[in-house]
């Protein structure tokens, strides 16, 4: 079994249904499959063979979907590139994975010359724009037209063959390429479908970037069920609302920062968003106050996923029936958790010696199952450390309650220890953003002469409102133990975020940590 099973299934049962909304027309699943095979033939004609890597540096689009399946058909390995990276970072990933080809859209075409200079391993560059191809590049549509799918014998990938290399941002030694196999991604797809309705009459809006598995994984769910895909090239709050209305979107994924921006969009009442019924969220801790506001504004069923790229990505699911807001006052309320392990996932919370922690006590989250990566590309030492004992060591701190629900506390590296006490930043941040004047906030550890490490809040204030440092600290002190409260507050216009909407605390530490 490999990932093409989903595509074959869609072709057999849903060939005449809409697969993708394009700018001026639609693409059926039959048409998508035909173009995917033409794309595979084009890759072969350009010299891409089985096992070769193909980098994709593009904003969300139907062509991204085609290319993903073209790589699978050609038994190549897709390498989705973070669109927020610098040219140097892009070149690093291409060189690290020895990509044979690169595909770009109009947005990134101006960077191709510099990328090629920095990444001599590239044999070919395709671009998906409508203009004539610049020198040393090939226009995507021309390549499809010139390709002959019948000129090649198409094999079948094995379950353990690589399907994609997904690069995670690295703090040392550059980004790491996560090797995900057909088995990994297919297992995640089936996990996401378990217990869910599989009706095809739903429309998925790709708002989060397709280079990231938070959204990319939903592509395979949509294909499996024969659902339509709509695309936003990149996130913008009002454009999201407009797309929901235009395509009658039923499902999407929004990370907390995106959901916050949509809820606070001044134009929200101008759009009919009544079609939206299912919201998947995750990628970072979500304040309960934000979910409550979303519940009041939209008629939604919520579903949360916790995981990481190395796990394809979902490890746990908090199902719609677990979103019981009336339980929120309980310390271990389901609504405060990230759910239970997905089907096929085993999960433990362990101490520094990998010994199980009792329910209610914090430790590192470790997991195993078919969703766990094959390893890091060309990083055997780091792979061995991460997968020691046959368990993926996530680096996240969590607690399992008596019912098996996982309560996420923090990243190991983000945990703050004033006076030796463990303080989990999401708890502090959730309290801060409950202040009516706060739009978003993050906390970091800073040197403290008395406690060795202190807590600093970095805050964005809502437009038209004012907030003083002393006022916010007192607000927190009335709601939390004093050792958990920020000792200092700094204000900024925006928090730095990565391509998935996660706050980049490394940047915050560099800017506000002294």
Secondary structure, DSSP 8 states (H G I E B T S, - for coil): --THHHHHHHHHHHTTSEEEE-SSSEEEHHHHHHHHHHHHHHHHHTT--TT-EEEEE--S-HHHHHHHHHHHHTT-EEEE--TTS-HHHHHHHHHHTT-SEEEE-HHHHTTHHHHHHH-TT--EEEE--SS---TT-EEHHHHHHH--GGGS------TTSEEEEEEE--SSSS-EEEEEEHHHHHHHHHHHHTTS---S--EEEE-S-TTSHHHHHHHHHHHHHT-EEEE-SS--HHHHHHHHHHHT--EEE--HHHHHHHHT-TTGGGS--TT--EEEEESS---HHHHHHHHHHS--EEEEEEEEGGGTEEEEEE-GGG--GGGTTSTT-GGGS--EE-TTEEEEEE-TTS-B--TT--EEEEEEETTS-SEETT-HHHHHHHTGGGSEEEEEEEEE-TTS-EEEEEEGGG-B-GGG--B-HHHHHHHHHTSTTEEEEEEEEEEETTTEEEEEEEEEE-TT----HHHHHHHHHTTS-GGGS-SEEEE-S---B-TTS-B-HHHHHHHH--
